[in-house]
Amino acid sequence: MTEKSLNVFQGTADQERQLKEVIAKHHDQPGGLMPTLQEAQDIYGYLPIEVQTMIADGLGISLSEVYGVATFYSLFSLTPKGKHRISVCLGTACYVKGSEKVLEAVEKRLGIKAGECTPDGMFSIDSCRCVGACGLAPVMLVDDDVYGRLTPDQVDAIIDSYVEREGGADK
């Protein structure tokens, strides 16, 4: 694990207050763990171990049960996501057309690997199995924007456009 992938939990008192309200709302509800996890992720953006522990304690269930549900469902994330979420399709059509090289270019450009978030919180990278745009293979999503028929040399310009929109410094 690289230093860049180590994320220090930085929850606020307001977030903790909101989480306690959510836990109280779902405490006696059958099946209350799922909506608690969903709302907790809305509050924090992801489900770090500190949040999972508060949920387990608050609902009176084991941490392993909370962790088991949080890791079973793909809608939950245990790591922070960037303001801009990049997802490179590694489905069959995209893979055959070179999406693994596109993913490598994104990782190199941002200095992180798939599943990680840049230290400034601007970008995170994930891979997926299919976005349903096989005719545009290889495909990359940035937030809700679809980029098709990509080559690795196009990656820098795409990422630069998001950096420029934010008025941030280039990496």
C-alpha positions as a Markdown table, in Angstrom:
| # | Residue | x | y | z |
|---|---|---|---|---|
| 1 | Met | 0.0 | 0.0 | 0.0 |
| 2 | Thr | 1.4 | 3.3 | -1.0 |
| 3 | Glu | 1.4 | 6.4 | 1.3 |
| 4 | Lys | -1.1 | 8.0 | -1.1 |
| 5 | Ser | -3.6 | 5.3 | -0.4 |
| 6 | Leu | -3.6 | 5.8 | 3.3 |
| 7 | Asn | -6.6 | 7.9 | 4.2 |
| 8 | Val | -6.9 | 9.5 | 7.6 |
| 9 | Phe | -10.5 | 9.7 | 8.8 |
| 10 | Gln | -11.5 | 13.4 | 9.2 |
| 11 | Gly | -15.1 | 13.3 | 10.3 |
| 12 | Thr | -16.6 | 16.5 | 11.8 |
| 13 | Ala | -18.7 | 16.9 | 14.9 |
| 14 | Asp | -21.7 | 17.9 | 12.6 |
| 15 | Gln | -21.3 | 14.6 | 10.6 |
| 16 | Glu | -21.2 | 12.6 | 13.9 |
| 17 | Arg | -24.4 | 14.4 | 15.1 |
| 18 | Gln | -26.1 | 13.6 | 11.8 |
| 19 | Leu | -25.0 | 9.9 | 12.0 |
| 20 | Lys | -26.3 | 9.6 | 15.6 |
| 21 | Glu | -29.7 | 11.0 | 14.4 |
| 22 | Val | -29.7 | 8.4 | 11.6 |
| 23 | Ile | -28.8 | 5.6 | 14.0 |
| 24 | Ala | -31.6 | 6.6 | 16.4 |
| 25 | Lys | -34.1 | 6.7 | 13.6 |
| 26 | His | -33.3 | 3.2 | 12.4 |
| 27 | His | -32.3 | 1.6 | 15.8 |
| 28 | Asp | -35.5 | -0.3 | 16.4 |
| 29 | Gln | -36.4 | -0.8 | 12.8 |
| 30 | Pro | -36.1 | -4.4 | 11.4 |
| 31 | Gly | -33.5 | -4.3 | 8.6 |
| 32 | Gly | -32.4 | -0.9 | 9.8 |
| 33 | Leu | -28.7 | -1.6 | 9.0 |
| 34 | Met | -29.1 | -1.0 | 5.3 |
| 35 | Pro | -30.7 | 2.4 | 5.4 |
| 36 | Thr | -28.3 | 3.4 | 8.2 |
| 37 | Leu | -25.3 | 2.5 | 6.0 |
| 38 | Gln | -26.9 | 4.3 | 3.0 |
| 39 | Glu | -27.5 | 7.5 | 5.0 |
| 40 | Ala | -24.0 | 7.2 | 6.6 |
| 41 | Gln | -22.4 | 7.0 | 3.2 |
| 42 | Asp | -24.4 | 10.1 | 2.2 |
| 43 | Ile | -23.1 | 11.9 | 5.2 |
| 44 | Tyr | -19.4 | 10.9 | 4.9 |
| 45 | Gly | -19.1 | 10.0 | 1.3 |
| 46 | Tyr | -17.8 | 6.5 | 2.2 |
| 47 | Leu | -17.9 | 4.1 | 5.2 |
| 48 | Pro | -14.5 | 4.2 | 7.0 |
| 49 | Ile | -14.0 | 1.8 | 9.9 |
| 50 | Glu | -14.7 | 4.6 | 12.4 |
| 51 | Val | -18.2 | 5.1 | 11.0 |
| 52 | Gln | -18.8 | 1.4 | 10.8 |
| 53 | Thr | -17.8 | 1.1 | 14.5 |
| 54 | Met | -20.2 | 4.0 | 15.5 |
| 55 | Ile | -23.0 | 2.2 | 13.5 |
| 56 | Ala | -22.3 | -1.2 | 15.2 |
| 57 | Asp | -22.3 | 0.4 | 18.7 |
| 58 | Gly | -25.3 | 2.5 | 18.0 |
| 59 | Leu | -27.4 | -0.3 | 16.5 |
| 60 | Gly | -26.2 | -2.9 | 19.1 |
| 61 | Ile | -24.8 | -5.3 | 16.5 |
| 62 | Ser | -21.3 | -6.6 | 15.8 |
| 63 | Leu | -18.8 | -4.7 | 13.8 |
| 64 | Ser | -18.3 | -7.9 | 11.7 |
| 65 | Glu | -22.0 | -7.7 | 10.7 |
| 66 | Val | -21.7 | -4.1 | 9.7 |
| 67 | Tyr | -18.5 | -4.8 | 7.7 |
| 68 | Gly | -20.1 | -7.9 | 6.1 |
| 69 | Val | -23.0 | -5.9 | 4.7 |
| 70 | Ala | -20.8 | -2.9 | 3.7 |
| 71 | Thr | -18.5 | -5.1 | 1.8 |
| 72 | Phe | -21.2 | -7.4 | 0.2 |
| 73 | Tyr | -23.1 | -4.6 | -1.6 |
| 74 | Ser | -21.2 | -2.8 | -4.3 |
| 75 | Leu | -23.0 | 0.5 | -3.7 |
| 76 | Phe | -21.0 | 0.9 | -0.5 |
| 77 | Ser | -17.4 | 2.1 | -0.5 |
| 78 | Leu | -14.9 | 1.7 | 2.3 |
| 79 | Thr | -12.5 | 4.2 | 0.7 |
| 80 | Pro | -13.0 | 7.9 | 0.0 |
| 81 | Lys | -14.2 | 8.8 | -3.5 |
| 82 | Gly | -12.9 | 11.9 | -5.3 |
| 83 | Lys | -14.9 | 14.9 | -6.3 |
| 84 | His | -14.5 | 13.5 | -9.8 |
| 85 | Arg | -15.0 | 9.8 | -10.1 |
| 86 | Ile | -13.2 | 8.1 | -13.0 |
| 87 | Ser | -14.3 | 4.7 | -14.1 |
| 88 | Val | -12.6 | 2.7 | -16.9 |
| 89 | Cys | -14.6 | -0.1 | -18.4 |
| 90 | Leu | -12.8 | -3.4 | -18.5 |
| 91 | Gly | -15.7 | -5.4 | -20.0 |
| 92 | Thr | -14.9 | -7.7 | -22.9 |
| 93 | Ala | -15.4 | -5.2 | -25.8 |
| 94 | Cys | -13.4 | -2.4 | -24.0 |
| 95 | Tyr | -10.7 | -4.8 | -22.9 |
| 96 | Val | -10.2 | -6.2 | -26.4 |
| 97 | Lys | -9.9 | -2.6 | -27.7 |
| 98 | Gly | -7.2 | -1.6 | -25.1 |
| 99 | Ser | -9.0 | -0.3 | -22.1 |
| 100 | Glu | -6.3 | -1.7 | -19.8 |
| 101 | Lys | -3.8 | 0.7 | -21.4 |
| 102 | Val | -6.3 | 3.6 | -20.8 |
| 103 | Leu | -6.5 | 2.6 | -17.2 |
| 104 | Glu | -2.7 | 2.5 | -16.9 |
| 105 | Ala | -2.6 | 6.0 | -18.4 |
| 106 | Val | -5.1 | 7.3 | -15.9 |
| 107 | Glu | -3.2 | 5.7 | -13.0 |
| 108 | Lys | 0.1 | 7.1 | -14.2 |
| 109 | Arg | -1.4 | 10.6 | -14.8 |
| 110 | Leu | -2.9 | 10.8 | -11.3 |
| 111 | Gly | -0.2 | 8.8 | -9.4 |
| 112 | Ile | -2.7 | 6.4 | -7.8 |
| 113 | Lys | -4.1 | 3.0 | -8.6 |
| 114 | Ala | -7.7 | 1.9 | -9.2 |
| 115 | Gly | -9.6 | 1.9 | -6.0 |
| 116 | Glu | -7.7 | 4.9 | -4.7 |
| 117 | Cys | -8.3 | 8.7 | -4.3 |
| 118 | Thr | -5.8 | 11.5 | -5.0 |
| 119 | Pro | -4.5 | 13.1 | -1.7 |
| 120 | Asp | -6.3 | 16.3 | -2.6 |
| 121 | Gly | -9.6 | 14.5 | -3.0 |
| 122 | Met | -10.1 | 15.7 | -6.5 |
| 123 | Phe | -10.1 | 12.3 | -8.4 |
| 124 | Ser | -10.7 | 8.7 | -7.6 |
| 125 | Ile | -10.3 | 5.8 | -10.1 |
| 126 | Asp | -12.3 | 2.6 | -10.4 |
| 127 | Ser | -12.8 | 0.0 | -13.0 |
| 128 | Cys | -16.1 | -1.6 | -14.0 |
| 129 | Arg | -17.2 | -4.5 | -16.1 |
| 130 | Cys | -19.6 | -2.8 | -18.5 |
| 131 | Val | -21.2 | 0.6 | -19.0 |
| 132 | Gly | -23.4 | -0.5 | -21.9 |
| 133 | Ala | -21.5 | 1.5 | -24.5 |
| 134 | Cys | -19.7 | -1.3 | -26.2 |
| 135 | Gly | -19.9 | 0.4 | -29.6 |
| 136 | Leu | -17.7 | 3.1 | -28.2 |
| 137 | Ala | -15.1 | 0.8 | -26.8 |
| 138 | Pro | -12.8 | 1.5 | -25.0 |
| 139 | Val | -14.9 | 3.7 | -22.7 |
| 140 | Met | -14.1 | 5.8 | -19.6 |
| 141 | Leu | -16.6 | 7.7 | -17.5 |
| 142 | Val | -15.7 | 10.8 | -15.5 |
| 143 | Asp | -18.7 | 11.5 | -13.3 |
| 144 | Asp | -21.6 | 11.3 | -15.8 |
| 145 | Asp | -19.5 | 12.1 | -18.8 |
| 146 | Val | -18.8 | 9.3 | -21.3 |
| 147 | Tyr | -15.6 | 9.3 | -23.3 |
| 148 | Gly | -15.4 | 6.6 | -26.0 |
| 149 | Arg | -13.0 | 5.3 | -28.6 |
| 150 | Leu | -10.2 | 6.3 | -26.2 |
| 151 | Thr | -6.5 | 6.0 | -26.6 |
| 152 | Pro | -4.1 | 6.4 | -23.7 |
| 153 | Asp | -2.7 | 9.6 | -25.2 |
| 154 | Gln | -6.1 | 11.3 | -24.8 |
| 155 | Val | -6.2 | 10.7 | -21.0 |
| 156 | Asp | -4.1 | 13.8 | -20.0 |
| 157 | Ala | -6.3 | 16.2 | -21.9 |
| 158 | Ile | -9.5 | 14.8 | -20.4 |
| 159 | Ile | -8.1 | 15.0 | -16.9 |
| 160 | Asp | -6.7 | 18.5 | -17.6 |
| 161 | Ser | -10.2 | 19.7 | -18.5 |
| 162 | Tyr | -11.5 | 18.8 | -15.1 |
| 163 | Val | -8.5 | 20.4 | -13.3 |
| 164 | Glu | -9.0 | 23.6 | -15.3 |
| 165 | Arg | -12.7 | 23.6 | -14.4 |
| 166 | Glu | -11.8 | 23.5 | -10.7 |
| 167 | Gly | -9.1 | 26.2 | -11.2 |
| 168 | Gly | -6.6 | 23.9 | -9.6 |
| 169 | Ala | -3.0 | 23.3 | -10.2 |
| 170 | Asp | -1.9 | 20.6 | -12.6 |
| 171 | Lys | -0.4 | 17.5 | -11.1 |
